[in-house]
Amino acid sequence: IVYQKELGTDFNAKTQAPIAASSQWLTAAVVLTFVEEGKISLDDPVGKYIPEFNKYMKSYLTVRQCLMHLTGFERDKGLSTKVTFGRKYPTLEDQVNALASKEITANAGEQYFYGSYGPAIIARVIEIVGKKPFERLAQERIFRPCRMRATNFGFDGGCPNPGFGAQSTANDYLNFLIMLLNGGTFEGKKVLGEESIKEMQRMQLGSEPVIYKPEAIAGFDVSYGNYIQEKDASGNAQVLSSPSLSGTWPYIDLCRKYAAILFVAEAKHEVKKDMAIQFKEKVDEAIGNCR
């Protein structure tokens, strides 16, 4: 760590707080460990694992489409509904089985609608394949290897929310970014494979129309759980980020070879990205030009 600043006495780099949509980068990493092991394919239909989707004629929805918010489901655009998503269900199984019966507004793969449903469905798939609760899989495969001791998807009164429900600390999430920046390795231990790291650096959304994308990620290309914030002259990813609508903003600068996070105390209000962009500009000034 080359720079750290904490504001206030009760909130510091070790303080746990909700990270809302920044949860999705963590969820995508857990899912990709299953892809690496050959236990699932990105092009597997969800109905292969969750029979409820076949029952309601949604067997064509794929793992990749869930990661890409291309499920065909729409959802309320407000931050509060995403953060509280799933709290009336005791388990992901109950939540996702109920979701299977919902009406869709477009066929899977046809429209991008940023929301909670895709991450929940894919998390349930890996619960079935991994034969363990999603929270435990996240702990075993990502959090413990990266020494993210204060990070979890749990809260009282409901099932995990893989899209918007994680809690973490600035220090913990920075460990995750360090792992990604180091090609999937943290403190000498391989956590993610090289191909998974490359997949999260590629633009994954094609010409599909965007029905809803928050202002915070407007203009960014979509990847798995994260976004390509800046590209080089050849169109390759230069800056990756996973902005939360609450203000927390983790990112990696692949050219300048550093990772940083702007960590916000409470997920209460949607904010614009101006502060995060200005924050990065100041960091870049200190580190120097991209070579």
C-alpha positions in Angstrom: 0.0 0.0 0.0 1.5 3.3 -1.1 -1.3 5.7 0.0 -4.2 5.5 2.4 -6.4 8.2 3.8 -9.2 7.7 6.4 -11.9 10.3 7.1 -13.4 10.4 10.6 -12.6 8.3 13.7 -15.2 5.6 13.4 -14.7 4.6 9.8 -11.4 3.3 8.6 -9.9 0.7 6.3 -10.8 -2.2 8.6 -14.5 -1.1 9.0 -17.1 -3.4 7.4 -19.7 -1.7 5.3 -22.2 -2.7 2.5 -20.6 -2.6 -1.0 -23.8 -3.0 -3.1 -23.0 -3.5 -6.8 -19.3 -4.0 -6.1 -20.4 -7.4 -4.9 -20.7 -8.6 -8.5 -17.0 -8.7 -9.2 -16.7 -11.1 -6.3 -19.6 -13.2 -7.4 -18.2 -13.4 -11.0 -14.8 -14.6 -9.6 -16.5 -17.4 -7.6 -18.4 -18.5 -10.7 -15.3 -18.5 -12.9 -13.5 -20.9 -10.5 -16.2 -23.5 -11.4 -15.7 -22.8 -15.1 -11.9 -23.3 -14.7 -12.6 -26.7 -13.1 -14.9 -27.7 -15.9 -17.8 -28.1 -13.5 -19.9 -25.7 -15.5 -19.8 -24.0 -18.9 -20.6 -20.4 -19.6 -23.0 -21.7 -22.3 -24.8 -24.2 -20.1 -28.5 -23.6 -19.9 -29.7 -22.8 -16.4 -32.4 -25.4 -16.8 -29.7 -28.1 -16.8 -29.3 -27.4 -13.0 -32.6 -25.7 -12.0 -35.6 -27.7 -13.2 -38.0 -24.8 -12.4 -36.7 -22.9 -15.4 -37.7 -25.7 -17.7 -41.1 -25.9 -16.1 -41.7 -22.2 -17.0 -40.2 -22.4 -20.5 -37.0 -20.6 -19.7 -34.6 -23.5 -20.2 -32.7 -21.5 -22.9 -31.3 -19.0 -20.3 -27.5 -19.6 -20.0 -24.9 -19.1 -17.3 -23.2 -16.4 -19.5 -26.5 -14.5 -19.9 -26.9 -14.5 -16.1 -23.5 -13.0 -15.6 -24.2 -10.4 -18.3 -27.6 -9.2 -17.1 -29.2 -10.6 -20.3 -31.8 -12.7 -18.5 -34.9 -11.0 -20.1 -36.2 -10.0 -16.6 -36.6 -6.3 -15.7 -36.5 -5.0 -12.3 -36.9 -1.6 -10.4 -34.1 0.7 -11.1 -33.6 2.1 -7.6 -30.7 1.2 -5.4 -32.8 0.3 -2.3 -34.8 -2.4 -4.1 -31.5 -4.1 -5.4 -29.9 -4.0 -1.9 -33.0 -5.5 -0.2 -33.6 -8.1 -3.0 -34.2 -11.6 -1.7 -34.8 -10.7 2.0 -38.3 -12.3 2.0 -36.8 -15.7 1.1 -34.9 -17.9 3.6 -32.7 -19.4 0.9 -31.4 -18.8 -2.6 -33.2 -22.0 -3.7 -36.6 -20.5 -2.6 -35.7 -17.1 -4.2 -34.6 -18.4 -7.5 -37.4 -21.0 -7.8 -39.9 -18.1 -7.3 -38.0 -16.0 -9.8 -38.4 -18.7 -12.5 -42.1 -18.1 -12.6 -41.9 -14.4 -13.2 -42.8 -12.9 -16.6 -40.0 -11.8 -18.9 -40.1 -8.7 -21.1 -37.6 -10.1 -23.6 -36.0 -13.4 -24.6 -32.8 -14.2 -22.8 -29.8 -12.7 -24.6 -31.8 -9.9 -26.3 -31.6 -7.0 -23.9 -29.3 -5.7 -21.2 -31.0 -4.8 -18.0 -28.8 -4.1 -15.0 -30.2 -5.8 -11.9 -30.3 -8.4 -9.2 -31.7 -11.5 -11.0 -28.8 -12.7 -13.0 -26.3 -12.9 -10.2 -28.9 -14.7 -8.0 -29.6 -17.3 -10.6 -26.0 -18.1 -11.3 -25.2 -18.2 -7.6 -27.9 -20.9 -7.2 -26.4 -22.9 -10.1 -23.0 -23.1 -8.3 -24.7 -24.0 -5.1 -26.2 -27.0 -6.8 -22.9 -27.9 -8.6 -20.8 -27.2 -5.5 -23.2 -28.9 -3.1 -22.7 -26.1 -0.6 -24.3 -22.7 0.2 -23.1 -19.8 -2.0 -21.7 -18.0 1.0 -19.5 -21.0 1.9 -18.3 -21.3 -1.7 -17.4 -17.7 -1.8 -15.5 -18.0 1.5 -13.6 -21.1 0.4 -12.7 -20.1 -3.2 -12.1 -16.3 -2.9 -12.4 -14.8 0.5 -10.1 -17.0 2.6 -7.4 -17.4 -0.1 -7.3 -13.6 -0.4 -7.4 -13.1 3.4 -10.7 -11.2 3.2 -11.8 -12.1 6.7 -14.4 -9.3 7.1 -16.1 -10.0 3.7 -19.4 -11.9 3.4 -22.7 -12.1 1.6 -24.7 -12.8 4.8 -27.2 -10.6 6.6 -30.0 -11.3 9.1 -33.4 -12.2 7.8 -32.9 -13.5 4.3 -30.8 -15.3 1.7 -27.6 -14.0 0.2 -27.8 -11.3 -2.4 -25.0 -12.1 -4.9 -25.6 -9.0 -6.9 -25.8 -6.2 -4.3 -25.6 -7.7 -0.8 -21.9 -8.2 0.1 -20.2 -6.5 3.0 -16.5 -5.9 3.0 -13.8 -3.5 4.1 -11.4 -1.3 2.1 -8.5 -3.6 3.1 -10.3 -6.8 2.2 -11.5 -5.6 -1.2 -8.0 -4.2 -2.0 -6.7 -7.8 -1.4 -9.1 -9.0 -4.1 -7.9 -6.3 -6.5 -4.3 -7.2 -5.7 -5.0 -10.8 -6.6 -6.5 -9.7 -10.0 -3.7 -7.3 -10.7 -1.2 -10.1 -10.0 -2.7 -12.4 -12.6 -4.9 -14.4 -10.2 -2.2 -14.9 -7.5 -2.3 -13.6 -3.9 0.7 -14.0 -1.6 2.1 -16.8 -3.8 -1.2 -18.8 -3.9 -3.1 -19.2 -7.2 -6.7 -18.1 -6.7 -7.9 -17.6 -10.2 -6.5 -18.9 -13.5 -5.0 -16.8 -16.2 -7.9 -17.3 -18.6 -10.4 -16.2 -16.0 -8.4 -13.0 -15.5 -8.4 -12.4 -19.2 -12.1 -13.0 -19.5 -12.8 -10.3 -17.0 -10.7 -7.9 -19.0 -12.6 -8.4 -22.2 -15.7 -6.6 -23.4 -18.5 -9.2 -23.2 -21.6 -7.2 -24.3 -22.1 -7.0 -28.0 -24.8 -5.2 -29.9 -27.6 -6.1 -27.5 -29.7 -3.0 -26.7 -29.2 -1.5 -23.3 -32.6 -1.0 -21.6 -31.2 0.1 -18.3 -27.6 0.9 -17.2 -27.0 3.2 -14.2 -25.3 6.6 -14.7 -22.3 5.4 -12.8 -21.4 3.0 -15.5 -22.7 4.9 -18.6 -20.1 4.7 -21.4 -18.3 1.7 -19.8 -18.0 -1.6 -21.6 -19.6 -4.6 -19.8 -17.6 -7.6 -18.7 -18.2 -10.3 -16.0 -19.0 -8.5 -12.7 -16.9 -5.5 -13.7 -16.7 -2.8 -16.4 -14.0 -1.6 -18.8 -13.7 2.0 -17.7 -10.9 3.0 -20.0 -9.3 1.4 -23.1 -6.0 2.0 -24.9 -5.7 3.0 -28.6 -6.1 -0.6 -29.7 -9.3 -1.1 -27.7 -7.8 -3.2 -25.0 -8.8 -2.8 -21.4 -6.7 -0.3 -19.5 -8.8 0.4 -16.4 -11.3 -2.1 -14.9 -13.8 -1.2 -12.2 -16.9 -2.4 -10.4 -18.7 0.7 -9.3 -21.3 0.6 -6.6 -24.3 2.9 -6.9 -23.6 3.8 -3.2 -20.3 5.4 -4.0 -17.7 2.6 -3.3 -15.5 2.4 -6.4 -12.8 -0.3 -6.7 -10.6 -0.3 -9.8 -7.4 -1.6 -11.4 -5.2 0.4 -13.7 -3.6 -2.3 -15.9 -1.2 0.2 -17.6 0.1 2.0 -14.5 -0.1 -1.3 -12.6 -1.9 -0.3 -9.5 -5.2 -1.0 -7.7 -7.2 1.4 -5.6 -10.6 1.7 -3.9 -12.7 4.6 -2.8 -14.7 3.1 0.0 -18.0 4.6 1.3 -19.6 4.0 4.6 -23.3 3.5 3.8 -25.3 2.3 0.8 -28.1 4.8 1.0 -28.1 7.1 -2.0 -27.2 6.8 -5.6 -24.3 9.0 -6.5 -22.7 10.2 -9.7 -19.3 9.1 -10.7 -17.7 12.5 -10.7 -15.9 12.0 -7.3 -14.5 8.6 -8.4 -13.2 10.0 -11.7 -11.6 13.0 -9.9 -10.1 10.6 -7.3 -8.5 8.6 -10.1 -7.1 11.6 -11.8 -5.4 12.7 -8.6 -3.9 9.2 -8.1 -2.7 9.2 -11.7 -1.0 12.5 -11.4 0.9 11.2 -8.4 1.9 7.9 -10.1 2.7 9.3 -13.5 1.7 8.7 -17.1 0.7 5.4 -18.5 3.6 4.0 -20.6 
